[in-house]
Amino acid sequence: MSQYLIDVHAHLYPSSFPNTPIEEILLRAKAANVKSIVNVSETVEDAKKILELKNDASLSDSLREIIEPCAGLHPVQPVGSMSLISTDQANSMLEFIRKKSAELIGIGEVGLDFTPHVLQNAIDSNPNLNLSTEELKKIQRQVFAQQIALSLQFDLPLNVHSRSAGHYALDCLRDYGARKVVMHAFDGQVKYAKKGVEMGFFFSIPPSIIRSPQKQRLVAEIPLSNLLLETDSPALGPEKGVDNEPNSIIISASEISKIKQISFEEVYQTTANAHRLFTRIANHY
């Protein structure tokens, strides 16, 4: 079994860490035995920065190889006071994925966000559009479906956001035939997560599990064979409101070990799981 860890969901680019050099973060991750970081975007600009980092000659080869690029359009787009995906944003991301598919290991962060205040903010910020909550949800589903289609076309796994929309996102994934999926920081009910397991999907666990009874219940009920590790850096750390980094992934692993009453070494199964899902990530034996 591989004796290293993989962070399957992080936002590792300068705009997420304006006060911390990315090189320092990568060095700390490497020291913590994190060999791969699946770097997800929220916008086309993020995705471009991720590929720039992957090819940054100022970083050593051993640091660049840790970065595993993804590209995807997040369902919430905070441009000024807006939180509504535009057609132009969606089309730009779809074109970017098509153009750069050979350089990507997955598509993400994509999905649905039905958080009430997010939907209301979109309505309030776009009064001229006269959109209802249901119409906003429909727009999110349409963009999600387009990115699911690209994942099938290019055989790239999906890295899925589903805040306050867990079972809706799972229904979309099922209805559009998604095959390779990780549900990132899933906040839905265990009964829905189990349906995801039945479809062969994975669930990634952030360090915030130590302060989340919901995540603790999820780990208790989901088989180890369907669990992955993530940090969602700089969010979802062990302390609320404090920047999180990939080196804290050891907290996720330790908590899984504790909840499932297994050795820490057995949690390395999540690394094998990550390789099963993200087949373009190199093995580091």
Summary of the structure (lengths in Angstrom):
residues: 285
radius of gyration: 17.8
end to end distance: 9.1
largest distance: 56.8
contacts: 1012
relative contact order: 0.16
helix: 50%
strand: 14%
